[in-house]
Amino acid sequence: MKINVGSTDRILRIVVGLVLVGLAATGTVGVWGWIGIVPLITGVFKFCPAYAMFGMSTCPMEKK
């Protein structure tokens, strides 16, 4: 797995994931809030399968 999630993208994914999971855990948004696990995991591991599938990356380019 090659890292394809940049730092800003990573922070946003983790924050959104934590908010959704927190809201789902308290019963505020219902069961669909558990979908927040997906951005949370992709943010923690710095890898997004959808980005890989479409050849995208939000990481800065490596200097050569």
C-alpha positions as CSV (number, residue, x, y, z in Angstrom):
1,M,0.0,0.0,0.0
2,K,1.5,3.3,-1.1
3,I,0.5,6.4,0.9
4,N,-1.9,8.4,-1.2
5,V,-3.6,10.6,1.5
6,G,-1.9,14.0,2.2
7,S,-1.8,15.7,5.6
8,T,-4.7,18.1,5.1
9,D,-6.9,15.4,3.6
10,R,-5.9,13.0,6.5
11,I,-6.8,15.5,9.2
12,L,-10.2,16.2,7.6
13,R,-10.9,12.4,7.3
14,I,-10.0,11.7,10.9
15,V,-12.1,14.7,12.2
16,V,-15.1,13.8,10.1
17,G,-14.9,10.2,11.0
18,L,-14.6,10.9,14.7
19,V,-17.6,13.3,14.6
20,L,-19.8,10.8,12.7
21,V,-18.9,7.9,14.9
22,G,-19.4,10.0,18.0
23,L,-22.8,11.1,16.8
24,A,-23.8,7.5,15.9
25,A,-22.6,6.3,19.3
26,T,-24.8,8.8,21.1
27,G,-27.8,8.0,18.9
28,T,-27.9,11.5,17.5
29,V,-27.8,10.6,13.8
30,G,-28.8,6.9,13.8
31,V,-27.1,3.9,12.3
32,W,-25.8,5.6,9.1
33,G,-23.3,7.6,11.2
34,W,-21.2,4.4,11.6
35,I,-20.1,5.0,8.0
36,G,-17.6,7.4,9.7
37,I,-15.4,4.4,10.4
38,V,-14.4,4.5,6.7
39,P,-12.9,8.0,6.6
40,L,-11.4,7.4,10.0
41,I,-9.6,4.2,8.9
42,T,-8.4,5.8,5.6
43,G,-7.1,8.8,7.5
44,V,-5.3,6.7,10.1
45,F,-3.6,4.4,7.6
46,K,-2.9,7.2,5.0
47,F,-4.3,5.0,2.3
48,C,-7.6,5.3,0.3
49,P,-8.5,2.4,-1.9
50,A,-10.7,4.7,-4.0
51,Y,-7.8,7.1,-4.7
52,A,-5.7,4.1,-5.7
53,M,-8.3,2.7,-8.0
54,F,-8.6,6.1,-9.8
55,G,-4.9,6.9,-9.7
56,M,-5.4,9.9,-7.4
57,S,-3.2,11.2,-4.6
58,T,-3.3,14.2,-2.3
59,C,0.3,13.7,-1.1
60,P,2.8,16.3,-2.2
61,M,5.0,15.3,-5.1
62,E,8.3,13.8,-4.3
63,K,11.4,15.9,-5.2
64,K,13.7,14.3,-7.6
